[in-house]
């Protein structure tokens, strides 16, 4: 099995501005499938990532060594919301701790970082027609503090003269997920990088690839996270419902033509063009709006706006090839008996047509059993009888496949395999069994 690395695209606006970021992200794309988050940019002292410390940064809390005064115009903590399953890439979740092993040689417990594309609709939020961050205030502050400006520009991989155009090319958004980053403070004329988790609700500025580049409450430059070589230790004040297993890291996908944001006050999606602050925000197509917010009034049958709605029982049509709704793949050597559930969440009705689990076991497979889906409320779909297919080296019954045609409503689901003792997992799957779920999303 192998996970496909995320695509790295050339950023618009010239190579000079984003050379460091794109070079680092190319390395991230190659290594993230192996479970390692790599350093993205330089520009300061080495941080504490080798020691395993990750600083918790709640919304509204002061952080050490801020670059600027706060330029956040509106931010408040929000509860992280499930992303639709197509937010993830086909690569497995990255790990925050590398691949440590126990005394027996088996991988130790790891903290999964769910990879999300910067272009993913609904990843970010905001307030329609209102910016969450004052870009011009950052520019003015740095222009009046040339010592800080030089360091800030160095972290971003640009010259100080490029700061105004660079900052005006960023888009103000609000995080809707607890997000892992490298956060660069300023002390004694140098950048002070630290590994951090930004609570959902933080106002940030993102670039044309959707990658966070500045934190508005302190003006600090940001980059993707670096590895922690020891077991992750979260320092500082935890917020309610914080969980290391739900953290996300934003990766490159493609340049964003339009950010589909969700209004943090009303829950209604809207479109914001890159490098704009809200004046030109617009509606999104109804089908996309209802996919992001299925409970919105306009998405319900018989609502006042009169549009015909698809009855809940019909679900998405089976048109074209089914897509990978959920994937856990690996390029590492496998072991058997997963320690963590293979679970996924969807925000709209899905038509499930195929599920695969992997049962390679010491150069042999396993006689197929059954595979099912269990909802978080205990509702069971299936189980269905599996058929076996050969794996690497012609090993029989390494792959278990089931085919069905079943509709499942929005929610969280766990793949249930009848023989977890032979279900394969690897060091880069976070202890979860290797699984593929295929179907159609609304």
C-alpha positions in Angstrom: 0.0 0.0 0.0 1.2 3.5 -0.6 -0.2 7.0 0.1 -0.1 9.6 -2.7 1.8 12.7 -1.6 -0.1 16.0 -2.0 0.3 18.0 -5.1 2.7 21.0 -5.0 1.7 23.8 -7.3 3.6 26.9 -8.4 2.3 29.9 -6.5 1.1 32.8 -8.5 2.9 36.1 -8.1 6.5 35.0 -8.9 9.0 32.6 -7.4 10.8 35.1 -5.3 8.0 35.8 -2.9 7.2 32.1 -2.1 10.5 30.4 -2.8 11.2 29.3 0.7 7.7 28.2 1.4 7.3 26.2 -1.8 10.7 24.5 -1.4 9.8 23.4 2.1 6.3 22.3 1.1 7.7 20.2 -1.6 9.8 18.4 1.0 6.6 18.2 3.1 4.8 16.6 0.2 7.5 13.9 -0.2 7.9 13.1 3.5 4.4 13.6 5.0 3.3 10.2 3.7 6.0 8.7 5.8 4.7 10.3 8.9 7.1 13.1 9.4 6.4 16.9 9.4 9.5 18.7 8.2 10.8 22.2 8.8 9.5 24.6 6.2 11.4 27.9 6.5 14.3 29.2 8.5 14.8 32.6 9.8 15.5 32.2 13.5 16.7 30.3 16.5 16.0 26.6 16.6 12.8 25.8 18.4 11.9 23.2 21.1 10.4 20.7 18.7 13.2 18.2 19.5 12.0 18.3 23.1 8.4 17.6 22.2 6.9 20.8 23.6 3.9 22.2 21.7 2.5 25.5 23.1 -1.3 25.8 23.5 -2.5 29.2 22.2 -6.1 29.8 23.2 -8.0 32.7 21.5 -7.4 35.9 23.4 -4.4 34.7 25.4 -1.1 36.6 25.4 1.8 34.8 23.8 5.5 35.3 24.4 7.6 37.6 22.2 4.9 39.1 19.9 6.0 40.8 16.8 3.4 43.5 16.8 0.4 44.8 18.7 -2.8 43.0 18.0 -4.3 43.7 14.5 -7.2 41.3 15.0 -10.5 43.0 14.3 -12.8 40.3 15.5 -12.0 36.9 16.9 -13.6 34.6 19.5 -13.2 30.9 20.3 -15.4 28.6 18.2 -15.9 24.9 18.6 -14.1 22.9 15.9 -16.5 21.5 13.3 -16.1 18.2 11.3 -14.9 18.7 7.8 -16.3 16.7 5.0 -14.2 13.6 4.2 -12.9 15.0 0.9 -10.9 17.5 3.0 -8.2 14.9 3.5 -5.6 14.0 0.9 -5.1 10.4 -0.1 -1.9 10.4 2.0 -2.2 9.1 5.6 -2.4 11.5 8.5 1.0 13.0 9.4 2.4 12.4 12.8 3.5 15.0 15.3 6.1 12.8 16.9 7.9 11.0 14.1 8.0 7.2 14.6 9.2 6.4 18.1 9.2 2.8 19.2 8.7 0.9 22.4 11.2 -1.4 24.0 9.6 -4.3 21.9 10.2 -2.4 18.7 6.5 -1.7 18.0 5.6 1.9 17.3 4.6 3.9 20.3 1.3 5.8 20.5 1.4 8.8 18.1 -0.6 11.9 17.7 -2.2 12.2 14.3 -2.2 15.4 12.3 -5.0 15.4 9.8 -3.9 16.9 6.5 -6.3 19.4 5.0 -5.9 21.3 1.8 -5.8 25.1 1.9 -8.4 25.2 -0.8 -10.9 23.0 1.1 -14.4 24.7 1.2 -15.4 25.4 4.8 -11.9 25.0 6.2 -11.9 28.6 7.2 -14.6 31.0 8.5 -15.1 34.7 8.9 -17.8 37.4 8.8 -19.3 38.3 5.5 -18.2 41.7 4.2 -16.0 42.3 7.2 -12.3 41.6 7.6 -11.1 39.7 10.7 -7.6 41.3 10.5 -6.2 44.7 9.7 -3.5 44.1 7.0 -2.6 47.8 6.7 -1.9 48.0 10.5 0.7 45.2 10.1 2.3 47.1 7.3 2.4 50.4 9.2 3.8 48.8 12.3 6.6 47.0 10.4 7.5 50.1 8.5 7.9 52.0 11.7 10.0 49.1 13.3 12.6 48.3 10.6 14.5 45.9 13.0 11.4 43.7 13.3 10.5 44.2 9.7 13.8 42.6 8.6 13.3 39.6 10.8 9.6 39.2 9.8 10.5 39.4 6.1 13.3 36.9 6.6 10.9 34.3 8.0 8.5 34.8 5.0 11.4 34.5 2.5 10.9 38.0 1.1 12.7 41.4 1.3 11.6 44.2 3.5 10.6 46.2 0.5 8.2 43.4 -0.5 6.3 43.5 2.8 3.4 45.8 1.7 2.6 43.8 -1.5 3.1 40.5 0.3 0.7 41.4 3.2 -1.9 42.9 0.8 -1.8 39.6 -1.1 -2.9 37.7 2.0 -6.5 36.9 2.9 -8.0 37.4 6.4 -9.9 34.4 7.6 -10.8 32.7 10.9 -9.7 29.2 11.8 -12.5 26.6 12.2 -10.1 23.9 13.3 -7.5 23.6 16.0 -4.4 24.0 13.8 -0.8 23.0 14.3 1.7 25.6 13.1 5.2 27.0 13.7 4.7 30.4 15.3 7.6 32.8 15.1 8.0 35.4 17.9 10.6 38.2 18.1 13.3 38.6 20.8 16.6 40.4 20.8 16.6 41.0 17.1 15.9 37.4 16.1 12.9 35.2 15.3 12.0 32.7 18.1 10.1 29.8 16.5 8.0 27.5 18.6 5.6 24.7 17.8 2.1 25.7 18.6 -1.6 24.8 18.4 -3.9 27.7 17.5 -7.4 27.3 18.9 -10.3 27.4 16.4 -11.5 31.0 16.3 -8.1 32.7 15.8 -7.9 35.3 13.0 -5.1 34.6 10.6 -3.9 35.7 7.2 -3.5 33.0 4.6 -1.7 33.1 1.3 -2.9 32.2 -2.2 -2.5 28.5 -1.4 -4.6 28.7 1.7 -1.6 28.3 4.1 -1.6 30.4 7.3 1.2 33.0 7.1 0.5 35.4 10.0 -1.4 35.4 13.3 -3.4 38.6 13.7 -3.5 38.9 17.5 0.3 39.3 17.7 1.4 39.9 14.1 3.7 36.8 14.2 4.7 35.1 11.0 3.6 31.4 10.7 4.7 28.4 8.7 3.6 24.7 8.8 4.7 22.6 11.8 8.1 21.0 12.4 8.6 17.5 13.8 8.8 16.9 17.5 11.2 14.0 18.0 10.0 13.0 21.4 6.5 12.4 22.7 4.4 15.5 22.2 3.8 17.5 25.3 1.2 20.2 25.2 2.1 23.2 27.4 -0.2 26.0 28.5 -3.9 26.2 29.1 -6.1 23.7 27.3 -9.5 24.8 26.1 -12.7 22.7 26.4 -12.9 19.8 23.8 -9.3 20.1 22.8 -8.0 16.8 21.5 -4.6 16.0 20.0 -6.4 13.5 17.7 -8.4 16.2 15.9 -5.6 18.7 15.1 -5.1 19.7 11.5 -2.1 20.8 9.4 -2.8 22.8 6.2 -0.9 21.5 3.1 -0.5 22.8 -0.4 -3.1 21.6 -3.0 -3.7 24.2 -5.7 -3.8 28.0 -5.8 -7.2 29.1 -4.5 -9.5 30.8 -7.0 -12.1 31.5 -4.3 -12.2 30.8 -0.6 -15.5 29.3 0.5 -15.7 30.5 4.1 -18.4 29.9 6.7 -19.8 32.9 8.6 -18.9 32.3 12.2 -22.1 34.1 13.4 -24.8 32.7 11.0 -23.2 29.5 9.8 -24.0 30.5 6.2 -21.1 29.9 3.7 -19.9 32.7 1.4 -17.2 33.3 -1.2 -14.2 35.5 -0.6 -11.7 36.1 -3.4 -8.0 35.8 -2.5 -6.3 39.0 -1.3 -9.6 40.7 -0.5 -11.0 41.8 2.9 -14.7 41.3 2.5 -16.1 44.1 0.3 -16.6 41.7 -2.6 -17.9 38.7 -0.6 -20.6 36.8 -2.5 -23.0 33.9 -2.3 -22.0 30.4 -3.0 -24.0 28.0 -5.2 -26.9 26.4 -3.3 -25.6 22.8 -3.9 -22.3 23.7 -2.2 -24.0 25.7 0.5 -26.2 22.8 1.5 -23.3 20.4 1.4 -21.4 22.5 3.9 -24.4 23.5 6.1 -27.1 20.8 5.5 -29.2 22.2 8.4 -29.5 25.7 6.9 -33.1 26.7 6.3 -32.6 27.0 2.5 -31.5 23.4 2.4 -34.6 21.9 3.9 -37.6 20.5 2.0 -40.5 23.0 1.8 -38.6 26.1 2.8 -39.8 29.6 1.9 -37.4 30.1 -1.0 -39.3 27.4 -2.8 -36.5 25.4 -4.4 -37.1 21.8 -5.0 -35.1 19.7 -2.6 -33.8 16.1 -3.0 -35.8 13.8 -0.7 -33.5 12.6 2.2 -33.9 9.0 1.1 -32.6 9.5 -2.4 -29.1 10.7 -1.6 -26.4 11.5 -4.2 -26.7 9.7 -7.5 -24.1 7.1 -8.6 -22.7 9.1 -11.5 -19.2 8.4 -12.8 -16.5 6.6 -10.9 -17.0 6.5 -7.1 -14.6 8.8 -5.1 -12.5 7.9 -2.2 -14.5 9.2 0.7 -12.1 7.9 3.3 -8.6 6.5 3.0 -5.9 5.1 5.3 -3.0 4.0 3.2 0.7 3.3 4.0 4.1 2.9 2.5 5.6 1.3 5.6 5.9 -2.3 6.8 2.7 -3.5 8.3 1.8 -5.1 11.6 -1.6 -6.6 12.7 -4.1 -5.7 15.3 -4.9 -1.9 15.1 -4.9 0.0 18.4 -7.1 2.9 17.1 -10.4 2.9 15.2 -10.6 3.6 11.5 -13.2 6.3 11.7 -14.3 9.2 9.5 -16.9 12.0 9.5 -19.1 13.3 6.7 -21.2 16.5 6.6 -23.7 15.4 4.0 -25.5 12.2 2.9 -23.2 9.7 1.2 -23.9 6.7 -1.0 -21.4 4.0 -0.1 -20.6 1.4 -2.7 -17.3 -0.3 -1.8 -15.0 -0.8 1.3 -11.6 -2.3 1.4 -9.5 -3.5 4.4 -6.0 -4.9 4.2 -5.0 -8.2 5.8 -1.4 -8.8 4.8 0.1 -10.9 7.6 3.7 -12.2 7.4 3.6 -13.1 3.7 0.1 -14.6 3.9 -3.4 -13.2 3.9 -6.6 -14.2 5.8 -9.8 -15.9 4.7 -12.3 -13.0 4.1 -14.9 -12.3 6.8 -17.2 -9.3 6.9 -16.9 -5.5 6.9 -19.5 -3.0 8.2 -20.0 0.6 9.3 -21.1 1.7 12.7 -22.4 5.2 13.3 -21.5 7.1 16.5 -25.1 6.4 17.8 -24.6 2.7 17.4 -26.5 2.2 14.2 -25.0 -0.6 12.2 -24.8 -0.7 8.4 -24.0 -4.2 7.2 -21.9 -6.2 7.9 -21.3 -7.4 4.3 -19.5 -10.6 3.3 -16.1 -9.8 1.8 -14.3 -11.3 -1.1 -10.5 -11.7 -1.2 -8.0 -10.3 -3.7 -4.3 -11.0 -3.9 -1.8 -8.5 -2.5 1.9 -7.9 -2.8 3.8 -10.9 -4.2 0.5 -12.6 -5.1 -0.4 -13.2 -1.4 -4.0 -14.5 -1.5 -6.8 -12.7 0.4 -4.6 -9.7 1.4 -7.3 -7.3 0.4 -10.9 -7.7 1.6 -13.5 -6.0 -0.5 -17.2 -5.6 0.0 -19.7 -4.0 -2.4 -23.0 -2.5 -1.5 -25.3 0.4 -2.2 -26.3 2.1 1.0 -27.0 5.7 2.0 -25.6 7.0 5.3 -26.6 10.3 6.8 -24.1 13.0 8.0 -22.2 11.9 11.0 -19.2 9.9 12.2 -18.6 6.3 11.2 -16.2 3.5 12.2 -15.2 0.8 9.8 -15.8 -2.6 11.6 -13.7 -5.5 10.4 -14.7 -9.0 11.6 -11.0 -10.0 12.2 -9.1 -7.1 13.7 -6.4 -9.5 14.8 -5.3 -9.8 11.2 -6.2 -6.3 10.0 -3.0 -4.6 9.0 -1.7 -1.2 10.2 1.6 0.6 9.9 3.8 3.2 11.7 2.3 5.9 9.5 -1.4 5.2 10.1 -1.6 6.3 13.7 -2.5 2.8 14.9 -5.5 2.6 12.6 -6.3 -0.3 10.2 -5.6 0.3 6.5 -8.9 1.0 4.9 -10.5 2.6 1.8 -14.2 3.7 1.6 -15.6 4.6 -1.8 -18.9 6.2 -2.8 -20.6 9.5 -3.7 -21.1 12.6 -1.6 -24.1 15.0 -1.9 
